[in-house]
């Protein structure tokens, strides 16, 4: 798993992004050329991600995921990550159907539903008699 060159490249890019956000770790600010290279690398990564999803999803599932991404991009991204990781592990035997995508959506919803908690605190006035 550590010998995966794509994963290592992603880690290195992420580390470079984190270093740039924290002041570069001793480096000066990024030049316009470095920013352009970083933007190109990010765009190439997104293109590769989209092409993988096209290969892994049936057209109906791809349409549904695109509609979800319009409303909740973070949820769509989580599902995309799940699909890509499953494909890298070899857990997908065939293209993901719309029914399988719905199952993945339910899994993501269950994870996020556990985090949601609402607490209502009512204020009491001094002159309340009850």
C-alpha positions as CSV (number, residue, x, y, z in Angstrom):
1,X,0.0,0.0,0.0
2,X,2.9,2.3,0.7
3,X,4.3,1.7,-2.8
4,X,1.3,3.3,-4.6
5,X,2.8,6.2,-6.5
6,X,-0.5,8.0,-7.0
7,X,-1.2,7.9,-3.3
8,X,2.3,9.2,-2.5
9,X,1.9,12.0,-5.0
10,X,-1.4,13.0,-3.4
11,X,0.2,13.0,0.0
12,X,3.1,15.1,-1.2
13,X,0.7,17.7,-2.8
14,X,-1.4,17.8,0.4
15,X,1.7,18.3,2.5
16,X,2.9,21.1,0.2
17,X,-0.6,22.8,0.5
18,X,-0.5,22.6,4.2
19,X,3.0,24.0,4.3
20,X,2.0,26.9,2.1
21,X,-1.0,27.6,4.3
22,X,1.2,27.7,7.4
23,X,3.7,30.1,5.9
24,X,5.7,27.8,3.8
25,X,7.8,26.4,6.6
26,X,10.6,28.9,6.2
27,X,10.0,29.6,2.5
28,X,8.7,32.9,1.2
29,X,5.3,33.3,-0.3
30,X,4.5,31.2,-3.4
31,X,5.3,32.8,-6.7
32,X,2.8,33.1,-9.5
33,X,4.5,30.3,-11.3
34,X,4.3,27.9,-8.3
35,X,0.6,28.8,-7.8
36,X,-0.1,28.1,-11.5
37,X,1.7,24.7,-11.2
38,X,-0.3,23.9,-8.1
39,X,-3.6,24.9,-9.8
40,X,-2.7,22.7,-12.9
41,X,-1.9,19.8,-10.6
42,X,-5.2,20.2,-8.8
43,X,-7.1,20.4,-12.1
44,X,-5.3,17.3,-13.4
45,X,-6.2,15.4,-10.2
46,X,-9.9,16.5,-10.6
47,X,-9.9,15.4,-14.3
48,X,-8.5,12.0,-13.3
49,X,-11.1,11.7,-10.5
50,X,-13.9,12.5,-12.9
51,X,-12.7,10.0,-15.5
52,X,-12.5,7.3,-12.8
53,X,-16.1,8.1,-11.7
54,X,-17.3,7.9,-15.3
55,X,-15.7,4.4,-15.6
56,X,-17.1,3.3,-12.2
57,X,-20.7,4.6,-12.4
58,X,-23.6,3.6,-14.6
59,X,-25.1,6.7,-16.4
60,X,-28.2,6.8,-14.1
61,X,-26.0,6.7,-11.0
62,X,-23.8,9.4,-12.4
63,X,-26.8,11.6,-13.1
64,X,-28.1,11.1,-9.5
65,X,-24.7,11.9,-8.1
66,X,-24.5,15.1,-10.2
67,X,-27.9,16.2,-8.8
68,X,-26.8,15.5,-5.3
69,X,-23.6,17.5,-5.8
70,X,-25.6,20.5,-6.8
71,X,-27.4,20.5,-3.4
72,X,-24.9,19.0,-1.1
73,X,-21.4,19.0,-2.5
74,X,-19.8,17.6,0.7
75,X,-22.1,14.6,0.7
76,X,-21.5,13.9,-3.0
77,X,-17.7,14.2,-2.4
78,X,-17.9,11.6,0.4
79,X,-19.8,9.2,-1.8
80,X,-17.3,9.7,-4.6
81,X,-14.5,9.0,-2.2
82,X,-16.2,5.8,-1.0
83,X,-16.7,4.6,-4.6
84,X,-13.1,5.4,-5.6
85,X,-11.6,3.8,-2.5
86,X,-13.7,0.6,-3.0
87,X,-12.5,0.4,-6.6
88,X,-8.9,0.8,-5.5
89,X,-9.4,-2.0,-3.0
90,X,-11.0,-4.2,-5.7
91,X,-14.3,-4.3,-3.9
92,X,-16.3,-3.3,-6.9
93,X,-17.1,-6.2,-9.2
94,X,-19.1,-4.1,-11.7
95,X,-20.2,-0.6,-12.3
96,X,-22.1,1.1,-9.5
97,X,-25.8,1.1,-10.2
98,X,-28.3,3.7,-9.0
99,X,-29.6,1.2,-6.4
100,X,-26.1,0.7,-5.0
101,X,-25.6,4.5,-5.0
102,X,-28.8,4.9,-2.9
103,X,-27.4,2.4,-0.4
104,X,-24.2,4.4,-0.2
105,X,-26.3,7.5,0.4
106,X,-28.1,5.9,3.2
107,X,-24.8,4.9,4.8
108,X,-23.5,8.5,4.6
109,X,-26.8,9.8,6.0
110,X,-26.6,7.4,9.0
111,X,-23.1,8.7,9.8
112,X,-24.1,12.3,9.6
113,X,-27.4,11.8,11.4
114,X,-25.6,10.6,14.5
115,X,-23.7,13.9,14.7
116,X,-26.8,16.2,14.6
117,X,-28.0,17.2,18.0
118,X,-30.3,20.1,18.8
119,X,-30.6,21.6,22.3
120,X,-33.3,24.1,23.1
121,X,-32.9,26.2,26.2
122,X,-35.8,28.4,27.2
123,X,-35.1,31.6,29.1
124,X,-37.1,32.2,32.2
125,X,-38.1,35.7,33.2
126,X,-38.2,36.8,36.8
127,X,-41.9,37.6,36.8
128,X,-42.9,34.1,35.6
129,X,-45.4,32.6,38.1
130,X,-45.4,29.1,36.6
